[in-house]
Amino acid sequence: MTPWCLMASLALALLSACPPAAMAGGFQVSPTLMELRPGARVASFQLANRGDAPVSVQIDALAWSQSPKGGDALAPANELVITPRRVEIAPGSSRQVRLALDTDAGGGGERAYRVRFRELPGVTTGGGMGVATLVEQNVPLFFNAQGKPELAVDAHRDTQGRLWLDVRNTGARHARLGGLKVWNANAQPLFAKGGPRYVLAGSQVAWTLSGDYRVEGGDTVVVQLGDEAKRTLLVE
């Protein structure tokens, strides 16, 4: 056996002899969407560890806004009190996390947040080699959820002939759309993507729709947002 083959065989034998490191089983968050009516100030989430190793989770709250050019924007939400901010969950166990809205921040219309649950790196056992995949879940949270969304949509084209939609929500409540589909005037599909997609209350977003199609100004397209009725739009 050549020296190179001998070294390769030895390395393979060493790797085979090392047991894989114990992997964190991750965690589950329930519910995955929370909408609280006016007057409710406390949101409660349940974190469950279905794996066979302990899990450490960090919880952060982010204020959520939208703009046509910047899309989604997240910023620290100091008006939310999180208890606790970090939890240790034993295998097969669950923990509860509460987020309370400060009494001075409850007025006005609907308030949108993203609650981020991040698994923290743990100490591997067994001394072996392995790659741990850390779980992160981002859960929408809405306070003062009432009324209904009111959506208006315009169709435009960019300089390359791609379609983009200008979507405005003038209603008092966010819109949660299960998907987006677009056809041309001949009922040929141009674009389809599953959801969910959100348009926050009082916000305006712009969605560029990728694909090989091209549209011209004056073309007709048919757009369906989630389960809403189809809209026939003229491309500007």
C-alpha positions in Angstrom: 0.0 0.0 0.0 1.4 3.4 -0.9 2.0 6.0 1.9 -0.8 8.2 0.6 -3.3 5.3 0.6 -2.1 4.2 4.1 -2.8 7.8 5.4 -6.2 7.9 3.8 -7.2 4.6 5.2 -6.0 5.6 8.7 -8.0 8.9 8.5 -11.1 7.0 7.4 -10.8 4.5 10.3 -10.4 7.3 12.8 -13.5 9.1 11.5 -15.5 5.9 11.7 -14.4 5.3 15.2 -15.7 8.7 16.5 -19.4 8.7 17.4 -21.4 11.7 16.0 -22.0 14.5 18.4 -25.4 14.6 20.1 -27.5 17.1 18.1 -30.0 19.4 19.6 -33.4 18.3 18.7 -34.7 21.8 18.1 -37.9 23.2 19.5 -41.5 24.0 18.5 -43.4 27.2 19.0 -47.2 27.4 19.5 -49.0 29.3 18.1 -47.2 30.3 14.9 -49.4 33.4 14.5 -51.0 35.5 17.3 -53.6 38.2 16.8 -54.9 39.9 20.0 -58.1 41.9 20.1 -58.2 45.5 21.6 -57.7 45.5 25.3 -55.5 42.3 25.4 -51.9 43.2 26.4 -50.3 39.8 27.1 -49.3 37.3 24.4 -48.4 33.8 25.6 -46.3 31.2 23.6 -45.6 27.6 24.4 -42.1 26.2 23.5 -41.7 22.5 23.4 -38.6 20.4 23.1 -39.3 17.1 21.2 -35.7 16.1 20.9 -33.4 14.1 23.1 -31.0 16.9 24.2 -31.6 20.1 26.2 -32.4 23.2 24.3 -31.6 26.8 25.1 -33.7 29.5 23.4 -33.3 33.3 23.3 -36.5 35.4 22.7 -36.5 38.9 21.1 -39.3 41.1 20.1 -39.0 43.3 16.9 -41.4 46.1 15.8 -42.5 45.4 12.2 -43.2 48.0 9.6 -43.3 48.1 5.8 -42.4 50.6 3.0 -42.7 50.4 -0.8 -39.0 50.7 -1.4 -37.5 49.0 1.7 -40.0 46.2 2.2 -40.1 44.8 5.7 -38.3 46.6 8.4 -37.6 45.4 11.9 -36.4 47.3 14.9 -36.1 46.5 18.7 -39.4 46.7 20.4 -38.7 48.2 23.8 -42.4 48.6 24.6 -42.7 44.8 25.0 -41.7 43.1 28.2 -40.5 39.5 27.7 -40.7 37.0 30.5 -38.3 35.1 30.4 -36.0 36.3 27.7 -34.1 33.0 27.7 -35.4 29.5 28.5 -33.8 26.2 29.1 -36.0 23.3 27.9 -35.3 19.7 28.9 -36.0 16.9 26.5 -39.7 16.1 26.3 -40.6 19.3 28.3 -42.1 22.6 27.5 -41.9 26.2 28.7 -44.2 29.2 28.5 -43.0 32.6 27.4 -45.1 35.8 27.8 -44.8 39.2 26.1 -46.6 42.1 27.7 -47.3 45.4 25.9 -46.5 48.5 28.0 -49.6 50.3 29.2 -48.3 53.5 27.6 -48.0 51.9 24.1 -51.4 50.3 23.7 -53.3 53.1 22.0 -53.9 53.8 18.3 -54.4 51.2 15.6 -53.0 47.8 15.1 -49.4 47.1 16.2 -47.3 44.6 14.4 -44.4 42.7 15.7 -42.1 39.7 14.9 -41.2 37.5 17.9 -37.9 35.8 17.2 -37.1 32.5 19.0 -33.4 31.5 18.5 -31.8 28.3 19.6 -28.5 29.0 21.2 -25.4 26.8 20.7 -25.0 24.1 23.3 -22.2 22.0 24.5 -21.9 18.8 22.4 -21.5 15.5 24.2 -19.5 12.4 23.3 -16.5 14.4 22.1 -17.2 13.5 18.5 -17.5 15.3 15.3 -20.8 16.7 14.0 -22.6 19.8 12.7 -25.4 21.2 14.8 -28.2 23.0 13.0 -29.7 25.7 15.2 -33.4 26.4 14.9 -34.8 30.0 14.5 -38.5 30.8 14.3 -40.0 34.1 13.5 -43.6 34.5 14.7 -46.0 37.3 13.7 -47.7 39.0 16.7 -50.4 41.6 16.3 -52.0 43.8 19.1 -55.2 45.7 18.6 -56.2 43.4 15.7 -59.7 44.5 14.6 -61.6 45.5 11.5 -60.5 44.1 8.1 -57.9 44.8 5.4 -58.8 46.9 2.4 -56.4 46.2 -0.5 -55.8 48.2 -3.6 -53.4 46.9 -6.3 -51.7 48.5 -9.3 -49.6 46.8 -12.0 -46.4 48.3 -13.4 -43.5 47.2 -15.5 -39.8 48.0 -15.0 -37.3 48.9 -17.7 -36.6 45.2 -18.4 -40.3 44.4 -18.9 -40.8 42.6 -15.6 -44.0 43.0 -13.7 -44.3 44.6 -10.3 -47.3 45.1 -8.1 -48.0 48.1 -5.9 -50.2 46.8 -3.0 -51.8 49.2 -0.5 -53.7 48.3 2.6 -55.9 51.2 3.7 -57.8 49.0 6.2 -57.4 48.8 10.0 -56.2 45.2 10.0 -53.2 43.5 8.4 -53.8 41.3 5.3 -52.4 37.7 5.4 -52.4 36.4 1.9 -52.1 32.6 1.2 -50.3 33.2 -2.1 -50.0 35.2 -5.3 -51.0 34.2 -8.8 -50.8 36.2 -12.1 -52.1 35.4 -15.6 -51.9 37.3 -18.8 -55.0 38.3 -20.9 -55.0 34.8 -22.5 -55.2 33.0 -19.2 -51.6 31.9 -19.4 -49.8 31.8 -16.0 -47.1 34.3 -15.6 -46.3 34.0 -11.9 -47.3 31.9 -8.9 -45.9 31.7 -5.4 -47.2 30.3 -2.2 -47.7 32.3 1.0 -48.0 33.6 3.4 -47.5 37.2 2.4 -48.4 40.1 4.6 -49.5 43.7 4.0 -49.7 45.6 7.3 -52.5 48.0 8.1 -51.9 51.4 6.6 -48.9 50.2 4.7 -47.8 50.0 1.0 -45.5 47.4 -0.5 -44.0 46.7 -3.9 -43.5 43.2 -5.1 -41.4 42.5 -8.2 -42.4 39.2 -9.8 -39.5 37.2 -11.2 -39.7 35.0 -14.3 -39.0 34.7 -18.0 -42.2 36.6 -19.1 -42.2 40.1 -20.4 -45.0 42.7 -20.2 -45.6 46.0 -22.0 -47.4 49.1 -20.9 -51.1 48.7 -21.7 -51.1 44.9 -21.3 -53.8 43.3 -19.3 -53.0 41.0 -16.4 -55.2 39.1 -13.9 -54.0 39.0 -10.3 -55.2 36.9 -7.4 -54.0 37.7 -3.9 -54.6 34.7 -1.6 -58.2 33.7 -1.6 -59.5 37.1 -2.8 -61.4 37.5 -6.0 -59.3 37.9 -9.2 -58.5 41.5 -10.2 -58.0 42.5 -13.9 -55.4 45.2 -14.1 -53.9 47.4 -16.8 -50.1 47.5 -16.8 -48.8 51.0 -16.5 
